Structures are given as structure tokens and as C-alpha cells.
């Protein structure tokens, strides 16, 4: 009876021991499946260096071999696969969203010293200066063919005077040489020239010439009639009245001409269509009035010439 009990207890102990052993084995295998295998027998550097003969690593070399050497290549491939799996799992634990890629070593950018930078920019500045010098030379080499401006301020063309000497005032640009009736005239002020001219009896045509430093010339002429009052004593009063009226009409015509110039300039700078129409109507009236004044001037000149020819 005791032997029977002993056998039963021995069987129960062995069964319990076997259950414990199998449970430990099960949990141990499960823990190993969730843990990365420890690397062993890895090469010192990865990926392994390529062969100088075939250009392939040891793993690829083993793939082309047979026998024991082929087995060695297969073992190497398995080790490399376990090594890559280990690296992926280690990187995933640190950063789940990070995909491991082989690190690229970038060569440091070369440092540029300030002196080298100055040397690099100096040739460019020299080229720009040379370009500017060439452009200046080209501009300077273009000949000036424009004549200087020239206009007679007083007296008016086709004037009548009762004295044998008059002052002629001419406007041009500063620095030019001006001659009136063949005589050189000095500048009274910048751009203004004044000279006293003697007249002979009757109509005098006075040539006026302006010449700049480039040799360009501008020409005009002034017509002035000298009336000797002693020869026209019986028409003296009539001539005096006509000459005064002629000067008044010419003065009004000149003022109207200046008003027209200002009005035309104002029209060109106005954008309002309604305002442009108003200014244009005013310009037409001024032009018509000036035309009538010019007709009056011609009438007075005809009357004066009729008296002089009698």
C-alpha cells in the first residue's frame, strides 16, 4: 500500500515538473520572439568592403560559390538579414516614424577669406569701369550738329523808327559768339546780347548770326525802316499816330502769342476732357483775335509805306 502511494506521488511530481518545464519553455520562446536577436559574429564594418577582384562583397561572392563555400555565403546572408532587422528594431524603438537611411558625410564648404573675396570682385569692377569709359568715349565722339537757339527780343521785325540809331537785343545760349550786322557782340548777361546799331534812311536789313563752340551756326535777319521826319513834315503827325498804333497792336499781338503758348501747354497737361474742351475753345478765340491783330499790323504798315512813297 505504501509502495502504491509512493508511485502515485512520484508520477504526480514528475507530471508537475514536466508542466513547469513546458510552461517555462513556452514563455522563454515567446520572449525571444519579441526581442531582437543579439548580433554575433558581425563584421567589423558594415556593409563589408567590396572585393577588388569582382567588385562584390563577401555575401555576393558566396552566392556564386558551391559546396562549403556556398554554405558560408548563405550563413553570411542570414547574418546580414538578422543584423538589418536588429538595426530597424532599434531605430523604431527610439523613433517609430523615422526610417533609417545610411548617413551621408558632406564635405565642409570651403572658407572664403576677405582678401580672396576682394580679389574676386576687383576684376568685375575693372570690367565695369572699362565699359563705362568706352560708353563715354562713344557718346563724346558723336558730333554736335544742332545749331544754337537764336531769337530777336527787340525791336520787332519790320519796325519803323524816327531815329538813326537803335538798340538790338538778341537771345541765345550762353557762351556762343553773336554778330549783328557783321559786328561781334558781347554778352550783356548769360544768353543775352545787346548792341547799338546805326541805320541809314529807309529800310535796313540787319543780319544776325550765332555760332557755338562746335561750329554750328544759326542765322536770322531784322528789318528796320528809318524814317527821316524832316523829309515828311507834312505827314509827321499822321506818321506819329500810325507808328504809335502799330507799336500798340504789335504789343497786344505779342502778349496774345504768349497767352496762346501757356494755354497750349495747359491743354497738353490736362486730363479732364471737359476742361480740355473749355481750354480749346478759349485757344480758338485767342488765335482768331491774334489773327485780327496781325491784319491790323499789316494795315498800319501799308498806310505808313503809302505815306513814305508819296
C-alpha positions in Angstrom: 0.0 0.0 0.0 2.8 2.4 0.8 4.5 1.5 -2.4 1.4 2.3 -4.4 1.2 5.8 -2.7 4.8 6.4 -3.3 4.4 5.6 -7.0 1.4 7.9 -7.3 3.2 10.8 -5.6 6.3 10.2 -7.9 4.2 10.3 -11.0 2.4 13.5 -9.8 5.7 15.1 -9.1 7.1 14.2 -12.5 4.0 15.4 -14.2 4.1 18.7 -12.3 7.8 19.1 -13.2 7.1 18.5 -16.8 4.2 21.0 -16.8 6.5 23.6 -15.2 9.3 22.8 -17.8 7.0 23.2 -20.7 5.5 26.4 -19.4 8.9 27.9 -18.9 10.0 26.8 -22.4 6.8 28.4 -23.9 7.3 31.7 -22.2 11.0 31.7 -23.0 10.3 31.2 -26.7 7.7 33.9 -26.7 10.0 36.4 -25.0 12.7 35.6 -27.6 10.3 36.2 -30.5 9.6 39.8 -29.3 13.2 40.6 -28.6 15.8 41.4 -31.3 18.4 38.7 -31.6 21.7 39.8 -30.2 24.2 40.4 -33.0 27.0 38.0 -33.1 29.8 37.3 -35.5 29.1 40.7 -37.2 31.9 42.0 -39.4 33.9 45.0 -38.0 32.5 47.4 -40.7 29.1 47.2 -42.4 28.5 46.9 -45.2 31.6 44.7 -45.7 34.2 46.0 -48.2 33.8 45.0 -51.8 36.2 42.7 -53.3 38.8 44.3 -55.5 38.6 41.3 -57.9 34.9 41.1 -58.6 33.6 44.4 -57.1 31.2 42.4 -54.8 31.1 42.0 -51.1 31.7 38.7 -49.3 28.0 37.9 -49.3 27.6 38.2 -53.1 30.8 36.3 -53.6 29.4 33.4 -51.6 26.3 33.4 -53.8 28.4 32.4 -56.8 30.2 29.6 -55.0 29.1 26.0 -54.3 29.8 23.4 -51.7 31.1 24.5 -48.3 31.9 28.0 -49.7 28.3 28.4 -50.8 27.1 27.4 -47.3 29.4 30.0 -45.9 27.8 32.6 -48.2 24.3 31.6 -47.1 25.3 31.9 -43.5 26.6 35.4 -44.2 23.4 36.4 -45.9 21.4 35.2 -42.9 23.6 37.1 -40.5 23.2 40.2 -42.6 19.5 39.9 -42.6 19.4 39.5 -38.8 21.8 42.5 -38.4 19.5 44.7 -40.6 16.4 43.5 -38.6 18.2 44.4 -35.4 19.1 47.9 -36.6 15.5 48.5 -37.8 14.0 47.5 -34.5 16.5 49.5 -32.5 15.7 52.6 -34.6 11.9 52.0 -34.4 12.1 51.9 -30.6 13.9 55.3 -30.5 11.7 57.0 -33.1 8.8 55.0 -34.6 8.3 57.4 -37.5 12.0 57.5 -38.5 13.2 55.4 -41.4 16.9 54.6 -41.1 19.0 55.6 -44.1 22.7 55.4 -44.5 24.3 58.6 -43.3 25.9 60.8 -45.9 29.0 62.7 -45.0 29.1 66.1 -46.6 32.3 67.8 -47.3 32.7 71.1 -45.4 32.2 74.2 -47.5 35.4 76.0 -48.4 36.0 79.1 -46.4 36.5 82.4 -48.4 38.9 84.8 -46.9 38.1 88.6 -47.2 41.2 89.2 -49.2 40.2 86.4 -51.7 36.7 88.0 -52.0 38.3 91.4 -52.8 40.4 89.8 -55.4 37.3 88.1 -56.9 35.4 91.4 -57.1 38.2 93.6 -58.4 38.2 92.2 -62.0 34.4 92.7 -62.2 34.7 96.3 -61.1 37.5 96.9 -63.6 35.4 95.5 -66.4 32.5 97.7 -65.4 34.8 100.8 -65.4 36.2 99.8 -68.8 32.6 99.5 -70.1 31.7 102.9 -68.8 34.8 104.5 -70.2 34.0 103.0 -73.7 30.4 104.2 -73.5 31.6 107.7 -72.5 34.0 107.8 -75.4 31.3 106.8 -77.8 29.0 109.5 -76.6 31.7 112.1 -76.8 32.7 111.0 -80.3 29.1 111.8 -81.6 29.4 115.2 -83.4 27.2 118.1 -82.3 25.2 119.2 -85.3 22.5 121.2 -83.6 22.6 124.9 -84.2 22.2 127.2 -81.1 18.9 128.9 -80.5 18.6 132.4 -81.7 15.8 135.0 -81.4 15.4 138.8 -81.6 13.8 140.3 -78.5 13.6 143.9 -79.7 12.9 145.7 -81.9 10.2 143.8 -83.8 10.8 142.7 -87.4 9.5 145.3 -89.9 9.7 148.1 -87.4 9.6 151.8 -88.2 11.7 154.2 -86.2 12.3 158.0 -86.3 15.9 157.9 -85.1 19.1 156.9 -86.8 20.3 154.6 -84.0 18.6 151.7 -82.2 19.5 149.1 -79.6 19.1 145.5 -80.8 18.6 142.8 -78.1 19.2 139.2 -79.1 18.8 136.0 -77.0 20.8 132.8 -77.5 22.6 130.3 -75.3 25.5 131.3 -73.1 29.0 131.1 -74.5 28.1 131.4 -78.2 29.5 134.1 -80.4 26.9 136.5 -81.8 27.3 139.1 -84.5 24.8 141.8 -85.5 25.2 143.4 -88.9 28.7 142.0 -89.2 29.9 143.3 -85.8 30.7 140.9 -82.9 28.5 141.5 -79.8 29.5 140.7 -76.2 27.1 139.1 -73.7 25.2 141.7 -71.6 24.1 138.8 -69.3 24.2 135.0 -69.8 22.5 134.2 -73.1 21.5 137.9 -73.7 23.3 140.1 -76.2 22.9 143.9 -76.7 24.3 146.2 -79.3 23.7 149.7 -80.6 23.3 149.8 -84.4 23.3 152.8 -86.7 20.7 153.0 -89.5 20.6 154.5 -92.9 17.5 156.2 -94.2 14.9 153.8 -95.5 14.7 150.1 -94.9 17.7 148.4 -93.2 18.2 144.6 -93.3 20.4 143.6 -90.3 21.8 140.0 -90.5 22.3 138.3 -87.1 24.5 135.3 -86.7 25.1 132.9 -83.7 27.9 130.3 -83.7 28.6 127.8 -80.9 31.9 126.0 -80.0 31.2 123.1 -82.3 30.9 125.4 -85.3 27.2 125.2 -85.7 25.5 128.4 -86.8 22.1 129.9 -86.6 21.0 132.9 -88.8 18.2 135.4 -88.8 17.6 138.9 -90.1 15.9 142.0 -88.7 14.2 144.5 -90.9 14.0 148.1 -89.6 13.0 151.2 -91.6 14.4 154.5 -90.6 12.1 157.5 -91.3 13.7 160.9 -91.5 10.9 163.1 -90.0 12.4 166.3 -91.5 11.5 165.0 -95.0 7.9 164.2 -94.0 7.0 167.2 -92.1 3.5 167.5 -93.5 2.9 163.8 -92.6 4.7 163.9 -89.3 1.6 163.9 -87.2 0.0 161.2 -89.2 3.1 159.1 -89.1 3.5 159.5 -85.4 -0.1 158.3 -84.8 0.4 155.3 -87.1 3.7 154.3 -85.5 2.2 154.5 -82.0 -0.8 152.5 -83.1 1.4 150.0 -84.8 3.5 149.5 -81.6 0.4 149.1 -79.5 -1.1 146.5 -81.9 2.2 144.6 -82.1 2.5 144.6 -78.3 -1.1 143.2 -78.0 -0.3 140.6 -80.6 2.9 139.5 -78.7 1.0 139.3 -75.4 -1.6 137.2 -77.0 1.0 134.9 -78.5 2.5 134.3 -75.0 -1.0 133.5 -73.7 -1.5 131.0 -76.5 1.7 129.2 -75.6 0.7 128.9 -72.0 -2.8 127.8 -72.9 -1.4 125.1 -75.3 0.9 123.9 -72.5 -2.0 123.7 -70.1 -4.1 121.7 -72.5 -1.3 119.2 -73.0 -1.1 118.7 -69.2 -4.8 118.4 -68.6 -6.6 115.0 -68.4 -10.1 116.2 -67.7 -12.0 116.0 -71.0 -14.5 118.7 -70.1 -11.7 121.1 -69.1 -9.8 120.3 -72.3 -12.8 121.3 -74.4 -13.1 124.6 -72.5 -9.4 125.4 -72.9 -9.6 124.5 -76.6 -12.5 126.9 -77.2 -10.5 129.7 -75.4 -7.5 128.9 -77.6 -9.6 129.2 -80.8 -10.8 132.6 -79.6 -7.2 133.8 -78.9 -6.0 132.6 -82.2 -8.8 134.4 -84.0 -8.2 137.6 -82.1 -4.4 137.4 -82.8 -5.1 136.9 -86.4 -7.2 140.1 -86.5 -4.3 142.0 -84.7 -1.8 140.8 -87.3 -4.2 142.1 -90.0 -4.2 145.4 -88.2 -0.4 145.4 -88.2 -0.3 144.9 -91.9 -2.8 147.6 -92.5 -0.7 150.1 -90.5 2.4 149.1 -92.3 0.7 149.6 -95.7 -0.5 153.1 -94.6 3.0 154.0 -93.5 4.6 152.8 -96.7 2.0 154.7 -98.7 2.9 157.9 -96.9 6.6 157.3 -97.4 6.2 156.7 -101.2 4.2 159.9 -101.8 
